[in-house]
Amino acid sequence: MGQFGSQSSQSPPTYSSTMSGNSSTPIPCARCSNQALPGPTLPPKEDLNQVLPGWPSLAKLVNEKPDFEAFQSFKDLNIKMLLYYQGELHYLRMMLHEQEWEDSTTRSRIANCEDDALNLRIEQILRSKGHDEPEARRQYDLIIQIRELLEKYSLSHLQF
């Protein structure tokens, strides 16, 4: 028998598939009959389209029916976190101001810098980041700490 079965105007085209030996089973053409052709079946753990019960099933349902979406905004927690960020930023602002004041009244503690006060030249603050003594790089460390926290605060604030 040939690879393709007979085609008439009344039935959809078919092709023959040889199964175990010499028997063949006609399978309808997927293009003509809107039926999927049989394909290899994956084990359940490898089949990404197989939905598992529980959260995966709920996620699929919400994906298919967006009207079921009901996510809490946790607005109260967002507000608390913004307040905590503000408290931390306020504290770090005071620490930076105290450090700037101290650095403005004493000579630079960095051996390879000029004798200017640390707050007068940004180059000295930037050079202080590589200093071995934590005391010498305290202002720079505070600046970095504030920058990182301020970025988080600003991103959180934009979510409202």
LUMNUKOL-643630 format. One line per field, with one value per atom (N, C-alpha, C): chain; residue number from 1; residue in one letter; x, y, z. Coordinates in Angstrom, 3 decimals, padded with zeros to 6 digits. Layout:
! residues N
unit	c(A,...)
pos	c(NUM,...)
code	c(A,...)
x	c(X,...)
y	c(Y,...)
z	c(Z,...)
! end
This chain:
! residues 160
unit	c(A,A,A,A,A,A,A,A,A,A,A,A,A,A,A,A,A,A,A,A,A,A,A,A,A,A,A,A,A,A,A,A,A,A,A,A,A,A,A,A,A,A,A,A,A,A,A,A,A,A,A,A,A,A,A,A,A,A,A,A,A,A,A,A,A,A,A,A,A,A,A,A,A,A,A,A,A,A,A,A,A,A,A,A,A,A,A,A,A,A,A,A,A,A,A,A,A,A,A,A,A,A,A,A,A,A,A,A,A,A,A,A,A,A,A,A,A,A,A,A,A,A,A,A,A,A,A,A,A,A,A,A,A,A,A,A,A,A,A,A,A,A,A,A,A,A,A,A,A,A,A,A,A,A,A,A,A,A,A,A,A,A,A,A,A,A,A,A,A,A,A,A,A,A,A,A,A,A,A,A,A,A,A,A,A,A,A,A,A,A,A,A,A,A,A,A,A,A,A,A,A,A,A,A,A,A,A,A,A,A,A,A,A,A,A,A,A,A,A,A,A,A,A,A,A,A,A,A,A,A,A,A,A,A,A,A,A,A,A,A,A,A,A,A,A,A,A,A,A,A,A,A,A,A,A,A,A,A,A,A,A,A,A,A,A,A,A,A,A,A,A,A,A,A,A,A,A,A,A,A,A,A,A,A,A,A,A,A,A,A,A,A,A,A,A,A,A,A,A,A,A,A,A,A,A,A,A,A,A,A,A,A,A,A,A,A,A,A,A,A,A,A,A,A,A,A,A,A,A,A,A,A,A,A,A,A,A,A,A,A,A,A,A,A,A,A,A,A,A,A,A,A,A,A,A,A,A,A,A,A,A,A,A,A,A,A,A,A,A,A,A,A,A,A,A,A,A,A,A,A,A,A,A,A,A,A,A,A,A,A,A,A,A,A,A,A,A,A,A,A,A,A,A,A,A,A,A,A,A,A,A,A,A,A,A,A,A,A,A,A,A,A,A,A,A,A,A,A,A,A,A,A,A,A,A,A,A,A,A,A,A,A,A,A,A,A,A,A,A,A,A,A,A,A,A,A,A,A,A,A,A,A,A,A,A,A,A,A,A,A,A,A,A,A,A,A,A,A,A,A)
pos	c(1,1,1,2,2,2,3,3,3,4,4,4,5,5,5,6,6,6,7,7,7,8,8,8,9,9,9,10,10,10,11,11,11,12,12,12,13,13,13,14,14,14,15,15,15,16,16,16,17,17,17,18,18,18,19,19,19,20,20,20,21,21,21,22,22,22,23,23,23,24,24,24,25,25,25,26,26,26,27,27,27,28,28,28,29,29,29,30,30,30,31,31,31,32,32,32,33,33,33,34,34,34,35,35,35,36,36,36,37,37,37,38,38,38,39,39,39,40,40,40,41,41,41,42,42,42,43,43,43,44,44,44,45,45,45,46,46,46,47,47,47,48,48,48,49,49,49,50,50,50,51,51,51,52,52,52,53,53,53,54,54,54,55,55,55,56,56,56,57,57,57,58,58,58,59,59,59,60,60,60,61,61,61,62,62,62,63,63,63,64,64,64,65,65,65,66,66,66,67,67,67,68,68,68,69,69,69,70,70,70,71,71,71,72,72,72,73,73,73,74,74,74,75,75,75,76,76,76,77,77,77,78,78,78,79,79,79,80,80,80,81,81,81,82,82,82,83,83,83,84,84,84,85,85,85,86,86,86,87,87,87,88,88,88,89,89,89,90,90,90,91,91,91,92,92,92,93,93,93,94,94,94,95,95,95,96,96,96,97,97,97,98,98,98,99,99,99,100,100,100,101,101,101,102,102,102,103,103,103,104,104,104,105,105,105,106,106,106,107,107,107,108,108,108,109,109,109,110,110,110,111,111,111,112,112,112,113,113,113,114,114,114,115,115,115,116,116,116,117,117,117,118,118,118,119,119,119,120,120,120,121,121,121,122,122,122,123,123,123,124,124,124,125,125,125,126,126,126,127,127,127,128,128,128,129,129,129,130,130,130,131,131,131,132,132,132,133,133,133,134,134,134,135,135,135,136,136,136,137,137,137,138,138,138,139,139,139,140,140,140,141,141,141,142,142,142,143,143,143,144,144,144,145,145,145,146,146,146,147,147,147,148,148,148,149,149,149,150,150,150,151,151,151,152,152,152,153,153,153,154,154,154,155,155,155,156,156,156,157,157,157,158,158,158,159,159,159,160,160,160)
code	c(M,M,M,G,G,G,Q,Q,Q,F,F,F,G,G,G,S,S,S,Q,Q,Q,S,S,S,S,S,S,Q,Q,Q,S,S,S,P,P,P,P,P,P,T,T,T,Y,Y,Y,S,S,S,S,S,S,T,T,T,M,M,M,S,S,S,G,G,G,N,N,N,S,S,S,S,S,S,T,T,T,P,P,P,I,I,I,P,P,P,C,C,C,A,A,A,R,R,R,C,C,C,S,S,S,N,N,N,Q,Q,Q,A,A,A,L,L,L,P,P,P,G,G,G,P,P,P,T,T,T,L,L,L,P,P,P,P,P,P,K,K,K,E,E,E,D,D,D,L,L,L,N,N,N,Q,Q,Q,V,V,V,L,L,L,P,P,P,G,G,G,W,W,W,P,P,P,S,S,S,L,L,L,A,A,A,K,K,K,L,L,L,V,V,V,N,N,N,E,E,E,K,K,K,P,P,P,D,D,D,F,F,F,E,E,E,A,A,A,F,F,F,Q,Q,Q,S,S,S,F,F,F,K,K,K,D,D,D,L,L,L,N,N,N,I,I,I,K,K,K,M,M,M,L,L,L,L,L,L,Y,Y,Y,Y,Y,Y,Q,Q,Q,G,G,G,E,E,E,L,L,L,H,H,H,Y,Y,Y,L,L,L,R,R,R,M,M,M,M,M,M,L,L,L,H,H,H,E,E,E,Q,Q,Q,E,E,E,W,W,W,E,E,E,D,D,D,S,S,S,T,T,T,T,T,T,R,R,R,S,S,S,R,R,R,I,I,I,A,A,A,N,N,N,C,C,C,E,E,E,D,D,D,D,D,D,A,A,A,L,L,L,N,N,N,L,L,L,R,R,R,I,I,I,E,E,E,Q,Q,Q,I,I,I,L,L,L,R,R,R,S,S,S,K,K,K,G,G,G,H,H,H,D,D,D,E,E,E,P,P,P,E,E,E,A,A,A,R,R,R,R,R,R,Q,Q,Q,Y,Y,Y,D,D,D,L,L,L,I,I,I,I,I,I,Q,Q,Q,I,I,I,R,R,R,E,E,E,L,L,L,L,L,L,E,E,E,K,K,K,Y,Y,Y,S,S,S,L,L,L,S,S,S,H,H,H,L,L,L,Q,Q,Q,F,F,F)
x	c(000.853,000.000,000.895,000.480,001.255,001.197,001.943,001.996,000.702,000.047,-001.172,-002.369,-003.465,-004.705,-005.450,-006.590,-007.374,-008.022,-008.224,-008.843,-010.106,-011.231,-012.469,-012.998,-013.985,-014.516,-015.374,-015.786,-016.658,-015.918,-014.748,-014.020,-012.686,-012.214,-010.942,-009.791,-008.739,-007.586,-006.997,-006.450,-005.830,-004.467,-003.670,-002.429,-002.354,-001.591,-001.504,-000.247,-000.401,000.723,000.909,002.098,002.345,002.613,001.825,001.981,002.304,003.357,003.782,003.534,004.475,004.379,003.786,002.802,002.307,000.910,000.311,-001.008,-000.862,-001.792,-001.738,-003.089,-003.045,-004.258,-004.358,-005.451,-005.569,-005.783,-005.071,-005.191,-005.624,-006.681,-007.138,-006.061,-006.042,-005.097,-005.475,-004.499,-004.763,-005.213,-004.694,-005.076,-006.531,-007.001,-008.355,-009.415,-009.090,-010.109,-009.963,-008.975,-008.716,-008.461,-007.963,-007.590,-006.072,-005.548,-004.102,-003.605,-002.474,-001.848,-001.198,-001.209,-000.571,000.923,001.457,002.874,003.461,004.743,005.373,004.805,004.585,004.058,005.217,005.318,006.382,005.949,006.894,006.552,006.004,005.085,004.453,005.432,006.539,007.458,008.201,008.216,008.876,007.889,006.597,005.565,005.171,005.675,005.417,003.965,003.209,001.804,000.871,001.387,000.551,000.448,-000.767,-000.988,-001.110,-000.388,-000.421,-001.491,-001.995,-002.988,-002.343,-003.162,-002.676,-002.379,-001.260,-000.902,-000.744,-000.097,000.011,-001.353,-002.307,-003.651,-004.332,-004.170,-004.749,-004.126,-002.821,-002.137,-002.653,-002.871,-003.404,-004.808,-005.639,-007.005,-007.009,-006.172,-006.117,-005.579,-004.629,-004.092,-005.173,-005.986,-007.030,-008.239,-008.504,-009.662,-009.185,-008.690,-008.126,-009.098,-010.400,-011.367,-011.233,-010.595,-010.401,-009.234,-008.458,-007.299,-007.719,-007.106,-007.409,-006.150,-005.233,-003.988,-004.083,-003.670,-003.654,-002.544,-002.773,-001.756,-000.765,-001.139,-000.290,000.134,-000.805,-000.518,-000.006,-000.595,-000.147,001.324,001.746,003.154,004.066,003.597,004.393,004.599,003.566,003.682,004.646,004.539,005.470,006.909,007.142,008.506,009.031,008.168,008.585,008.950,008.164,008.461,009.775,010.017,011.292,012.459,012.289,013.324,013.581,012.502,012.660,013.406,013.061,013.755,015.233,015.556,016.963,017.689,017.028,017.651,017.883,016.926,017.095,018.297,018.404,019.528,020.851,020.906,022.144,022.476,021.459,021.674,022.358,021.879,022.503,023.944,024.167,025.524,026.450,025.967,026.781,027.089,026.097,026.320,027.379,027.262,028.260,029.647,029.721,031.013,031.565,030.701,031.145,031.660,030.962,031.380,032.751,032.896,034.183,035.293,034.996,036.007,036.347,035.403,035.680,036.556,036.596,037.374,038.731,038.969,040.260,040.907,042.194,042.916,042.633,042.870,042.618,043.434,042.792,043.463,044.103,044.022,044.553,045.968,046.894,048.308,048.666,048.091,048.497,047.651,046.822,046.000,046.643,046.190,046.673,046.181,046.608,046.235,044.887,044.124,042.798,041.873,040.858,039.824,039.141,038.734,038.202,036.985,036.162,034.928,035.137,036.334,036.557,036.816,037.261,037.602,037.034,036.217,035.595,036.649,037.766,038.810,039.305,039.388,039.860,038.840,037.573,036.538,036.606,036.768,036.835,038.095,039.216,040.446,040.333,039.504,039.399,038.772,038.044,037.372,038.349,039.573,040.545,041.461,041.198,042.072,041.859,042.942,042.880,042.170,042.258,041.652,040.182,039.268,037.839,037.531,038.293,038.091,038.271,039.227,039.546,038.503,037.820,036.842,035.391,035.180,033.838,032.840,033.255,032.338,031.952,032.935,032.639,031.700,031.954,031.100,029.660,029.488,028.140,027.449,028.193,027.629,027.109,027.893,027.489,026.273,026.285,025.162,023.875,023.966,022.803,022.335,023.261,022.907,022.102,022.568,021.880,020.493,020.394,019.112,018.153,018.677,017.849,017.286,018.075,017.594,016.423,016.557,015.470,014.229,014.451,013.339,012.619,013.375,012.775,011.995,012.531,011.811,010.522,010.578,009.376,008.352,008.836,007.934,007.226,007.884,007.296,006.163,006.090,005.068,003.691,003.592,002.271,001.605)
y	c(-001.175,000.000,001.233,002.313,003.543,004.307,005.391,006.181,006.940,007.418,008.185,007.339,007.480,006.770,007.489,006.985,007.591,008.875,009.814,011.084,011.239,011.505,011.762,013.113,013.621,014.934,014.921,013.731,013.670,013.454,012.958,012.716,013.452,013.836,014.560,013.664,014.232,013.431,012.716,011.542,010.780,010.303,009.920,009.248,008.005,007.061,005.789,005.759,005.196,005.061,003.584,003.071,001.663,001.462,000.607,000.346,-001.128,-001.426,-002.780,-003.788,-003.826,-004.826,-004.251,-004.982,-004.594,-003.999,-003.743,-003.127,-001.621,-000.952,000.504,001.073,002.214,002.862,004.231,004.554,005.896,006.921,008.033,009.113,010.361,011.066,012.256,013.337,014.081,015.178,016.299,016.807,017.847,019.155,019.474,020.725,020.721,019.577,019.510,019.248,018.523,018.123,018.800,019.678,020.361,019.392,018.225,017.266,017.196,017.151,017.086,015.707,015.685,014.411,013.871,012.557,012.005,012.302,012.644,012.949,012.255,012.423,011.779,012.364,011.510,011.936,012.051,013.206,013.429,012.922,012.499,012.159,013.405,013.239,014.401,015.440,015.018,016.003,016.811,016.342,017.078,017.849,017.620,018.279,019.591,020.699,022.009,022.442,021.795,022.149,021.383,020.386,019.621,020.402,020.708,021.533,020.641,021.017,020.284,020.884,020.108,020.660,021.669,022.508,023.493,024.818,025.459,026.775,026.790,025.770,025.797,025.829,025.074,025.058,026.415,027.014,028.333,029.379,029.313,030.257,030.131,028.903,028.697,029.275,029.063,029.577,031.105,031.759,033.222,033.729,032.996,033.373,033.297,032.262,032.067,032.967,033.319,034.145,035.331,036.382,037.523,038.177,037.963,038.544,037.946,036.795,036.162,036.767,037.633,038.232,039.015,038.701,039.407,039.431,040.326,040.424,041.550,041.249,042.277,043.277,044.524,045.547,045.672,045.207,045.329,046.783,047.680,049.107,049.473,048.871,049.178,048.806,047.662,047.260,048.159,048.553,049.482,050.794,051.292,052.544,052.381,051.251,051.001,050.979,050.291,050.202,051.577,052.408,053.766,054.551,054.374,055.063,054.572,053.251,052.731,053.278,053.302,053.886,055.341,056.098,057.497,057.629,056.771,056.800,056.503,055.476,055.133,056.253,056.818,057.900,059.130,059.423,060.558,060.327,059.129,058.788,058.903,058.341,058.401,059.834,060.640,062.058,062.754,062.476,063.078,062.595,061.302,060.750,061.397,061.555,062.174,063.632,064.340,065.740,065.845,064.986,064.984,064.674,063.702,063.326,064.453,065.105,066.247,067.372,067.619,068.648,068.308,067.050,066.631,066.740,066.302,066.352,067.779,068.705,070.105,070.809,070.289,070.945,070.295,069.158,068.474,068.334,068.165,067.955,066.553,066.373,065.082,063.996,062.858,061.733,060.820,061.231,060.394,060.854,059.920,060.278,060.898,060.419,060.916,062.092,062.677,063.823,065.105,066.185,067.492,067.749,068.836,069.142,069.835,069.913,070.530,069.665,070.296,069.529,068.619,067.456,066.427,066.906,067.730,068.134,069.191,069.747,070.800,070.268,069.049,068.518,067.122,066.944,065.647,064.572,064.968,063.981,063.305,064.085,063.507,062.524,062.853,061.920,060.636,060.783,059.602,058.784,059.446,058.716,057.991,058.498,057.897,056.509,056.174,054.867,053.700,053.912,052.832,052.828,053.680,053.797,052.601,052.168,051.012,051.312,052.526,052.870,053.234,052.534,052.851,054.294,054.850,056.239,057.200,056.900,057.790,057.719,056.613,056.477,056.516,056.938,056.934,057.758,058.955,059.804,059.137,058.582,057.905,056.717,055.938,054.778,055.205,056.305,056.821,057.261,057.902,058.333,057.126,056.072,054.864,054.224,054.137,053.554,054.347,055.657,056.511,056.336,056.296,056.133,054.855,053.759,052.475,052.489,053.027,053.082,054.054,055.166,056.153,055.583,054.779,054.131,053.191,052.399,051.501,052.296,053.364,054.204,054.799,055.326,055.957,054.955,053.766,052.720,052.330,052.193,051.852,052.973,054.196,055.358,055.461,055.076,055.134,054.125,053.114,052.079,052.561,053.701,054.207,054.939)
z	c(000.000,000.000,000.000,-000.653,-000.726,000.592,000.625,001.849,002.079,001.042,001.205,000.818,001.575,001.269,000.163,-000.190,-001.254,-000.758,-001.670,-001.317,-002.148,-001.497,-002.219,-001.787,-002.485,-002.167,-000.912,-000.434,000.725,002.041,002.052,003.303,003.274,004.439,004.487,004.064,003.531,003.134,004.339,004.118,005.195,004.731,005.701,005.369,006.216,005.767,006.480,007.316,008.476,009.381,009.654,009.458,009.705,011.183,011.832,013.249,013.428,014.128,014.483,013.366,012.505,011.449,010.182,009.625,008.325,008.353,009.526,009.544,009.479,008.831,008.742,009.143,009.823,010.306,009.657,008.973,008.404,009.513,009.444,010.427,009.666,010.135,009.420,009.379,008.321,008.151,009.120,009.865,010.874,010.235,009.055,008.400,007.974,007.559,007.022,008.078,009.097,010.060,011.417,011.563,012.841,013.984,013.676,014.712,014.763,015.948,016.101,015.736,015.075,014.761,016.025,016.183,017.378,017.339,018.478,018.572,019.774,019.965,021.122,022.413,023.375,024.663,025.637,026.287,027.265,028.627,029.439,030.816,031.510,032.464,033.112,033.646,034.216,034.795,033.733,032.491,031.412,030.546,030.726,029.929,030.599,030.054,030.646,030.522,029.657,029.481,030.408,031.075,032.002,033.313,033.715,034.904,036.133,037.154,038.411,039.322,040.252,041.177,042.125,042.728,043.696,043.032,043.447,042.930,041.414,040.805,039.336,038.651,039.175,038.596,038.776,039.950,040.202,039.280,039.087,038.207,036.775,036.321,034.968,034.861,035.867,035.856,035.783,036.601,036.606,035.263,034.685,033.386,032.311,032.348,031.339,031.572,032.825,033.162,034.011,033.368,034.097,035.081,034.902,035.847,037.245,037.361,038.662,039.433,038.780,039.429,040.666,041.770,043.023,043.879,043.522,044.263,045.276,046.490,047.528,047.219,047.549,047.284,048.440,049.622,050.811,051.012,050.783,050.888,052.275,053.323,054.683,054.884,054.325,054.453,053.624,052.439,051.625,052.358,052.993,053.742,054.913,055.624,056.739,056.244,055.126,054.610,054.204,053.611,053.273,054.530,055.584,056.846,057.449,057.378,057.872,057.051,055.725,054.874,055.270,055.483,055.869,057.192,058.150,059.437,059.285,058.495,058.271,057.540,056.520,055.764,056.637,057.495,058.403,059.323,059.883,060.766,060.006,058.784,058.010,057.594,057.337,057.020,058.192,059.413,060.606,060.750,060.522,060.632,059.604,058.384,057.333,057.686,058.175,058.548,059.658,060.655,061.738,061.184,060.266,059.694,058.828,058.061,057.250,058.156,059.257,060.208,060.793,061.206,061.771,060.734,059.511,058.459,058.042,058.227,057.848,058.872,060.077,061.135,061.371,060.751,060.904,059.535,059.536,058.283,057.766,056.515,055.897,056.585,056.824,057.459,056.413,055.182,054.111,053.795,053.896,053.791,052.445,051.350,050.034,049.541,050.406,050.024,050.515,049.932,050.363,051.782,052.370,053.746,053.876,052.801,052.871,053.710,054.246,054.937,053.910,054.352,053.445,052.667,053.285,052.619,051.540,051.386,050.402,048.999,048.882,047.562,047.401,046.361,046.114,045.819,045.217,044.915,046.202,047.264,048.523,049.090,048.961,049.431,048.606,047.294,046.430,046.682,046.953,047.278,048.613,049.496,050.829,050.790,049.716,049.671,049.700,049.243,049.246,050.456,051.391,052.568,053.497,054.124,055.023,056.336,056.795,058.079,057.891,058.584,058.457,058.819,059.753,060.182,059.007,058.139,057.019,055.907,055.799,054.708,055.207,056.432,057.017,056.209,055.762,055.001,053.678,052.995,051.729,051.951,052.975,053.273,053.560,054.276,054.552,053.258,052.376,051.089,050.303,050.249,049.509,050.173,051.488,052.221,051.969,051.991,051.733,050.292,049.357,047.944,047.714,048.279,048.100,048.731,049.928,050.624,049.936,049.470,048.782,047.476,046.803,045.570,045.882,046.933,047.339,047.747,048.495,048.923,047.716,046.786,045.608,044.777,044.594,043.834,044.540,045.854,046.625,046.552,046.592,046.560,045.217,044.146,042.805,042.614,043.449,043.312,043.706,044.346,044.756,043.635)
! end
